[in-house]
Amino acid sequence: MSENVSAGTGETRTRRDEILAFIILAVVIWPLIAVGVVGGYGFLVWMSQLVFGPPGPPA
């Protein structure tokens, strides 16, 4: 009988932890990764233009 009570409590705690982890991932981690990837790509384009010049036909 005690096993069922503790298993139910553990299951509820696990579900709460999963929901909290999902919220942290969805609200904090993935947006930071997205901003980092886009910012990194922009930095790469910027640095390549400093080395090779702006895009377009040669002047």
C-alpha positions in Angstrom: 0.0 0.0 0.0 2.8 2.4 0.8 4.4 1.7 -2.5 1.3 2.9 -4.4 1.2 6.2 -2.5 4.9 6.9 -3.0 4.7 5.9 -6.6 1.8 8.2 -7.2 3.6 11.1 -5.5 6.8 10.3 -7.5 4.8 10.2 -10.8 3.2 13.6 -10.0 6.6 15.1 -9.2 8.0 13.7 -12.4 5.2 15.2 -14.5 5.7 18.6 -12.8 9.4 18.4 -13.5 8.7 17.6 -17.1 6.3 20.5 -17.5 8.8 22.8 -15.8 11.6 21.5 -18.1 9.4 22.1 -21.2 8.6 25.6 -20.1 12.2 26.4 -19.5 13.2 24.9 -22.9 10.3 26.6 -24.8 10.6 30.1 -23.2 14.4 30.4 -22.4 16.7 27.9 -24.1 15.3 27.7 -27.6 14.9 31.4 -28.1 18.4 32.0 -26.9 19.7 29.3 -29.4 17.7 30.9 -32.2 19.1 34.4 -31.5 22.6 32.9 -31.3 22.3 31.1 -34.6 20.9 34.1 -36.4 23.4 36.4 -34.8 26.2 34.0 -35.7 25.1 33.9 -39.3 24.9 37.7 -39.5 28.4 38.0 -38.0 29.7 35.4 -40.5 28.3 37.4 -43.4 29.6 40.7 -42.0 33.1 39.3 -41.6 33.1 37.7 -45.0 32.1 41.1 -46.5 35.0 42.7 -44.7 37.4 40.2 -46.2 35.9 39.8 -49.7 34.0 43.1 -50.2 30.3 43.8 -50.5 28.2 41.6 -52.8 27.4 42.5 -56.3 29.3 43.1 -59.6 32.8 44.6 -59.3 32.9 48.3 -59.6 
